[in-house]
């Protein structure tokens, strides 16, 4: 429920649509209204609204998207998403009924909706999680919240107990939220409730590709014991992006000019994007993951 995640979902949906599948995109009312202007006029993707009353959860009336919220209310929005379980069950039942008993091929859900797996399985439908980020950064995020390793050592350096391949980290690399996290605090509790349910899914998709992200994808295969696929990068076309209400900080022309200048100095340049609400990913986590030396690596977040 953030535009930084909704847009990659839409890009994935458009790619699947090209394979000849009928796509139903489900989200809350205000997010659906925004999505309508992203879709090409000839798209067959159907947009369905799921009811959500933000005010009932102590949120501003139109808070259906974390982009519009201060950080202290983001957790409240995440917790409130559990109220969507029954409406989603009803919606899925309606789709099966309307199809004359024919079930959807698959339900692809955001990883924060951990309850979607068991609801989907009630109908005997394949369920997959889609993470709009790469595998390595998400692996660090997942492991740090699950283990809080910096809380179990007096040293300023620490390693991730279930992800030693990530190398050593320093507490100064942590976000304020992770640094302040404690056993039993609300955000840690939410994460630890959510994360184990990922293994209940039939598979997980990452917005990355295998050749670049082997270490991160390997972590989730080992940790979850389910199929893990790199299906990215998934991006809206330049034409579709131009219809969003977000303007780039720099023009494509200036970006190309910057890349051309770097190309004379470096043999390769890698640009990695992390959504702003993926707090807790250390600043150099990605560069460690792809294995580039710092003087040959440029990262954009």
C-alpha positions as CSV (number, residue, x, y, z in Angstrom):
1,X,0.0,0.0,0.0
2,X,2.7,2.4,-1.2
3,X,3.1,3.8,-4.6
4,X,6.6,2.5,-4.7
5,X,5.2,-1.0,-4.5
6,X,1.9,-0.6,-6.4
7,X,3.7,0.6,-9.6
8,X,6.0,-2.5,-9.8
9,X,2.9,-4.7,-9.2
10,X,1.2,-3.0,-12.1
11,X,4.3,-3.5,-14.3
12,X,4.3,-7.2,-13.4
13,X,0.6,-7.4,-14.2
14,X,1.2,-5.8,-17.6
15,X,3.9,-8.3,-18.4
16,X,1.6,-11.2,-17.4
17,X,-1.2,-9.7,-19.5
18,X,1.1,-9.9,-22.5
19,X,1.2,-13.7,-22.0
20,X,-2.5,-13.8,-22.7
21,X,-3.8,-14.1,-19.1
22,X,-6.8,-12.2,-17.7
23,X,-5.6,-10.0,-14.8
24,X,-7.7,-8.6,-11.9
25,X,-5.8,-6.0,-9.9
26,X,-7.2,-5.6,-6.4
27,X,-6.6,-2.5,-4.2
28,X,-8.4,0.0,-2.0
29,X,-10.6,2.7,-3.6
30,X,-8.2,5.7,-3.7
31,X,-5.3,3.6,-4.9
32,X,-7.5,2.2,-7.7
33,X,-8.4,5.7,-8.8
34,X,-4.7,6.5,-9.1
35,X,-4.0,3.3,-11.0
36,X,-6.6,4.0,-13.6
37,X,-4.5,6.7,-15.2
38,X,-1.4,4.4,-15.3
39,X,-3.1,1.8,-17.5
40,X,-2.9,2.0,-21.3
41,X,-6.3,2.6,-22.9
42,X,-6.1,-0.9,-24.6
43,X,-5.2,-2.8,-21.4
44,X,-7.6,-5.6,-20.4
45,X,-6.5,-5.5,-16.8
46,X,-9.6,-5.2,-14.6
47,X,-9.3,-3.0,-11.4
48,X,-11.4,-4.1,-8.4
49,X,-11.9,-2.1,-5.2
50,X,-11.7,-3.7,-1.8
51,X,-13.4,-1.7,1.0
52,X,-11.2,0.0,3.6
53,X,-12.1,2.8,6.1
54,X,-8.9,4.4,7.3
55,X,-10.7,6.5,9.9
56,X,-11.9,3.4,11.7
57,X,-8.3,2.6,12.5
58,X,-7.3,6.0,13.8
59,X,-5.8,7.1,10.5
60,X,-6.6,10.2,8.4
61,X,-9.7,9.7,6.3
62,X,-7.9,9.2,3.0
63,X,-4.9,7.3,4.3
64,X,-4.9,4.3,2.0
65,X,-1.2,4.7,1.0
66,X,1.8,4.9,3.2
67,X,3.2,7.6,0.9
68,X,0.8,10.1,2.5
69,X,1.6,9.2,6.1
70,X,4.3,10.2,8.6
71,X,6.4,7.3,9.7
72,X,4.7,7.0,13.1
73,X,1.4,6.1,11.4
74,X,2.8,3.7,8.9
75,X,2.8,0.8,11.4
76,X,-0.9,1.6,12.2
77,X,-1.7,1.3,8.5
78,X,0.1,-2.0,8.2
79,X,-1.7,-3.4,11.2
80,X,-5.0,-2.2,9.8
81,X,-4.6,-4.2,6.6
82,X,-5.6,-7.4,8.5
83,X,-9.2,-6.1,8.3
84,X,-9.0,-6.7,4.5
85,X,-8.9,-10.5,5.0
86,X,-12.7,-11.1,5.0
87,X,-13.4,-8.7,2.2
88,X,-10.7,-10.4,0.1
89,X,-12.2,-13.8,0.9
90,X,-15.6,-12.5,-0.3
91,X,-14.0,-11.0,-3.4
92,X,-12.2,-14.2,-4.3
93,X,-15.5,-16.2,-3.8
94,X,-17.2,-13.8,-6.1
95,X,-14.6,-14.2,-8.8
96,X,-14.9,-18.0,-8.7
97,X,-18.7,-17.8,-8.7
98,X,-18.8,-15.4,-11.6
99,X,-16.4,-17.7,-13.5
100,X,-18.8,-20.6,-13.2
101,X,-16.6,-22.3,-10.7
102,X,-13.5,-21.7,-12.7
103,X,-10.7,-20.7,-10.3
104,X,-8.0,-18.1,-10.9
105,X,-4.6,-19.5,-12.0
106,X,-2.8,-17.7,-9.3
107,X,-3.0,-14.9,-6.7
108,X,0.1,-12.7,-6.4
109,X,0.1,-10.6,-3.2
110,X,2.3,-8.1,-1.4
111,X,4.4,-9.6,1.4
112,X,2.7,-7.5,4.0
113,X,-0.5,-9.4,3.5
114,X,0.5,-12.6,5.1
115,X,-3.1,-13.7,5.5
116,X,-3.6,-13.9,1.7
117,X,-1.9,-17.3,1.5
118,X,-4.3,-19.2,3.7
119,X,-7.4,-17.4,2.2
120,X,-6.1,-18.3,-1.4
121,X,-5.5,-21.9,-0.4
122,X,-9.1,-22.2,0.9
123,X,-10.1,-22.0,-2.8
124,X,-7.3,-24.4,-3.9
125,X,-5.5,-21.6,-5.8
126,X,-1.7,-21.2,-6.2
127,X,-0.4,-18.3,-4.1
128,X,2.8,-16.2,-4.7
129,X,4.4,-13.3,-2.9
130,X,5.9,-10.5,-5.0
131,X,8.6,-8.3,-3.5
132,X,9.3,-5.2,-5.6
133,X,12.8,-5.1,-4.2
134,X,15.8,-7.3,-4.9
135,X,16.7,-10.4,-2.9
136,X,19.8,-9.4,-1.1
137,X,18.5,-6.1,0.4
138,X,15.3,-7.9,1.4
139,X,17.3,-10.8,2.9
140,X,19.2,-8.3,5.2
141,X,15.9,-6.6,6.1
142,X,14.2,-9.9,6.9
143,X,17.1,-11.3,8.9
144,X,17.7,-8.2,10.9
145,X,14.1,-7.8,12.0
146,X,13.8,-11.5,12.7
147,X,16.9,-11.8,14.8
148,X,17.8,-8.3,16.0
149,X,21.5,-9.4,16.0
150,X,22.8,-6.1,17.2
151,X,20.9,-6.5,20.4
152,X,22.7,-9.8,21.3
153,X,26.3,-8.5,21.3
154,X,28.2,-5.8,23.1
155,X,30.3,-5.3,20.0
156,X,29.5,-2.5,17.5
157,X,30.0,-5.1,14.7
158,X,27.7,-8.0,14.1
159,X,26.8,-10.7,11.6
160,X,23.4,-12.0,10.6
161,X,23.1,-15.5,12.3
162,X,21.1,-17.0,9.4
163,X,22.8,-15.1,6.6
164,X,26.6,-15.1,7.2
165,X,27.2,-14.7,3.5
166,X,26.1,-11.0,3.9
167,X,29.3,-10.3,5.8
168,X,29.8,-8.0,8.8
169,X,27.7,-5.0,9.6
170,X,28.2,-2.0,12.0
171,X,25.5,-0.5,14.1
172,X,26.0,2.9,12.4
173,X,24.6,1.3,9.3
174,X,21.2,0.7,10.9
175,X,18.1,2.8,10.4
176,X,16.8,4.6,13.5
177,X,13.9,2.1,13.6
178,X,16.1,-0.9,13.7
179,X,18.5,0.7,16.1
180,X,15.7,1.3,18.6
181,X,14.0,-2.0,18.0
182,X,13.5,-4.2,21.1
183,X,12.0,-7.7,21.7
184,X,8.3,-7.2,21.9
185,X,8.0,-3.6,20.6
186,X,5.1,-3.0,18.1
187,X,7.1,-2.9,14.9
188,X,9.2,-6.0,15.8
189,X,6.1,-7.8,16.8
190,X,4.4,-7.0,13.5
191,X,7.5,-8.1,11.5
192,X,7.9,-11.4,13.4
193,X,4.2,-12.2,12.9
194,X,4.4,-11.5,9.2
195,X,7.7,-13.1,8.2
196,X,7.1,-16.7,9.1
197,X,3.9,-16.7,7.0
198,X,6.0,-16.2,3.8
199,X,6.8,-19.9,3.9
200,X,3.1,-20.7,3.6
201,X,3.1,-19.3,0.1
202,X,3.7,-21.5,-2.9
203,X,6.5,-19.3,-4.1
204,X,8.0,-15.8,-3.9
205,X,8.9,-13.5,-6.8
206,X,11.6,-10.8,-6.5
207,X,12.0,-7.8,-8.8
208,X,15.5,-8.7,-9.7
209,X,17.3,-11.3,-11.8
210,X,19.2,-14.4,-10.8
211,X,22.6,-13.5,-12.3
212,X,22.9,-10.4,-10.2
213,X,21.2,-11.5,-7.0
214,X,22.2,-15.1,-6.5
215,X,23.1,-14.6,-2.8
216,X,19.9,-12.9,-1.8
217,X,17.7,-15.4,-3.7
218,X,19.7,-18.3,-2.2
219,X,18.9,-17.0,1.3
220,X,15.2,-17.2,0.8
221,X,15.3,-20.6,-0.8
222,X,17.2,-21.8,2.2
223,X,15.1,-19.9,4.8
224,X,11.6,-20.5,3.4
225,X,12.0,-23.8,1.6
226,X,9.7,-22.7,-1.2
227,X,10.5,-21.8,-4.9
228,X,12.1,-18.4,-5.3
229,X,12.2,-16.6,-8.7
230,X,13.9,-13.5,-9.9
231,X,11.4,-12.0,-12.4
232,X,12.7,-8.4,-12.8
233,X,13.3,-5.8,-13.4
234,X,9.7,-4.9,-13.7
235,X,9.2,-1.2,-14.7
236,X,6.4,0.7,-16.3
237,X,7.1,1.9,-19.8
238,X,8.3,5.5,-20.1
239,X,4.9,6.4,-21.6
240,X,3.0,5.0,-18.6
241,X,5.4,6.6,-16.1
242,X,4.8,10.0,-17.7
243,X,1.1,9.7,-16.6
244,X,2.0,9.4,-12.9
245,X,1.8,12.4,-10.7
246,X,5.4,12.0,-9.7
247,X,8.1,13.8,-11.6
248,X,11.7,12.5,-11.7
249,X,14.3,14.5,-9.8
250,X,16.3,14.7,-13.0
251,X,15.4,14.3,-16.7
252,X,16.3,11.1,-18.6
253,X,18.7,13.1,-20.7
254,X,20.6,14.3,-17.7
255,X,20.7,10.8,-16.3
256,X,22.2,9.5,-19.6
257,X,24.7,12.3,-19.6
258,X,25.8,11.3,-16.1
259,X,26.1,7.7,-17.1
260,X,28.2,8.6,-20.1
261,X,30.6,10.5,-18.0
262,X,31.0,7.6,-15.6
263,X,31.4,5.1,-18.4
264,X,34.8,6.7,-19.2
265,X,36.0,5.9,-15.7
266,X,34.3,2.6,-14.8
267,X,33.8,-0.6,-16.8
268,X,30.3,-1.1,-15.3
269,X,27.7,0.9,-13.4
270,X,24.9,-0.7,-11.4
271,X,22.0,1.3,-10.1
272,X,19.8,-0.2,-7.4
273,X,16.6,1.2,-6.1
274,X,15.1,0.6,-2.7
275,X,11.6,1.9,-1.7
276,X,11.8,4.4,1.1
277,X,9.7,2.4,3.5
278,X,12.1,-0.6,3.4
279,X,13.8,0.8,6.4
280,X,16.5,-1.2,8.0
281,X,18.5,-2.1,5.0
282,X,22.1,-1.0,5.6
283,X,23.6,1.5,3.2
284,X,26.2,-0.9,1.9
285,X,24.1,-4.0,2.0
286,X,23.5,-4.1,-1.8
287,X,27.1,-3.5,-2.7
288,X,28.1,-6.4,-0.5
289,X,25.4,-8.6,-2.1
290,X,26.5,-8.1,-5.7
291,X,30.1,-8.3,-4.8
292,X,31.5,-5.1,-6.3
293,X,34.3,-3.0,-4.8
294,X,33.3,0.4,-3.7
295,X,35.3,2.3,-6.2
296,X,33.5,0.5,-9.1
297,X,30.0,0.7,-7.8
298,X,27.4,3.4,-7.9
299,X,24.1,2.9,-6.1
300,X,20.9,5.0,-6.4
301,X,18.1,4.7,-3.8
